[in-house]
């Protein structure tokens, strides 16, 4: 028997991520699991900005602004129903290595399933840029579901399910 207690949806706020959220939301609802939606914000504190004579200036308020913006976007993606029925939580992680941040969070938070969107880039783009989804699949401590957009018509609105069953 498959038991899911915590479903993590990793988002970069793209269309594939929106599709992944639809899958994650349905899986969490079906299994009675908690839904966690996470975004990895760039860690500006480790990047810094060049200055004079090798001095690097890092403005902590910039990092706070980046994380607050991400939190607002995450909060907008979660409905009151998500929060009430799925005990949904929004998590902002700061890192310059998104795949590592996602897998580390999944391990620390005892996540049972990671759901994330994939852009399905071609071979050349993949070679040059790499793939967060691929790295998460290879290093995750739990199963990973990747979702492409447009996705297979698997998650349907309740009205369509009722109509199809009639």
N, C-alpha and C positions, 0 to 999 in steps of 0.2 A: 504494500500500500504506500502511495506517495503522500507524505505529510508536508505541507508548507505552512510554516508559522510566520515567516517574514519574507516578503518579496521586495527586492530593491530594484527600482527603475532608475537607471542613470540617464541623465538628459543633458544635451547641449542646446536645447530649445529649438532644434531643427524639426522638419517634417518627419524624418525617420524616428526621432525621439518622441514626437507626439503619437506616432503609431505604436511605439513601444509602451508608452504610458497606457494606451487603450488596452493592450494585452495584459500588462501588469495589473491594472485595475480589475479586469475581469478575473484573472487568476487569483488575486487576493480575495475577491468577493466569493468566488466558487469554493475556495479552500478555507475560508474564514481566517485568512492570514492578515497580518499587518502590512500596510503598504508604506514603503519609504521611497521618496523621490529625492534623488541627490544630483547635485551639479558640482562639477569641479571648476572652481574659479582660479584664474591665474594667480599665482603667488608673486605679487609684485615686490614683496619684501626681499626675496632672494634674487630678483633680477636687478633692481636698482637702476639708477640713471647716472650717466657719466657726468663728471664734474671736472674741475680744474685740478691739475697735478695729480691725477689718479684718485682724487677724493670721490667717493660714491655717495650720493644723497638718496636716501630712501624715505619717502613720506608715508608714514603709517596711515594717514587719513585716506590716501589713495586706496590702500588695501581694504580698509573699512568700507569705502564707497563701492568698490567692486563686489564685495561680499553682500552688502546691503541690496544692491541692484539685483544680484542673483537670487537672494532670498525673496524679494518682491515678486520676481518672475515665477519662482517655485510656488509661492503662496497663491498666486493667481491661477496656477494649474490645478490646485487642489480645491475641490468643492466642500461645502459643509457636510454633504453626504459622505464624502471620502473620509473626512475627519471623524464623523460619528460612527459610521459602519465599519470602516477599515482601520480605525485608529491611525490615520495617515499622518506622516511626519515629513517635513521638508528639511533636508540637510545640505549645507553648503560646506564643501571641502576645499581647502586652499592648497594647490599643488601645481607644479609645472610638468608633472607626469600623471595625466589623468587616469590611465589604465592602472598604474600602481596605487593611486589614491582609492580608486573604486574597489580593487581587490583587497586592499588592506582594510578598508571600512567593512567590507563584506565579512572578512575573517573576524574582526574585532566585534562586530554586531551580531554574529551568528546568523547571517543571512542564509536562507535556504535556496533562493533562486535569484539570479540577476537577469534583468530584462533590459536590453539596450538596442537602440536603433543603429543601423549601419547604412552608410551612404552608398555602398556598392560601387565604389570607384573602380576604374579600369586598372590594369596591371601597372602601367607607367606611373599613374598618380599614387597607387599603393606603394610602389617601390620607392618613390621620392618622399612621400609623407608618412608612410606606415599606416597602421590601423589600430585605433584604440580598441575597437571591438575584437579584433584578432588577438591582441595581447591579453585582453580580459579573458577571452575564451581559454587561452593557453595557461594563464596563471591563477585563475579564480579558484577559491576553495570550495565552490559549489557549482551546480549546473548553471549554464548560461543560455538564455534564449535571445537570439539576435533577430531583429525584425527589420525588413526593408520597406521602404515606401516607394510606390504604393504596395501595400502588403496584400497577401492572400486574404480574401473575404472570409475571415474566420471569426472575428469579433463583430457581431451585428447588434444594432440597437434593439432593445426589448420588443419594440413594436413589430420589427421585421421578423423576429423569432416567433412571436405569437401568430403572425400572419402565415409564415411558412409552415407552422404546425397545424394550421386549420385546414 
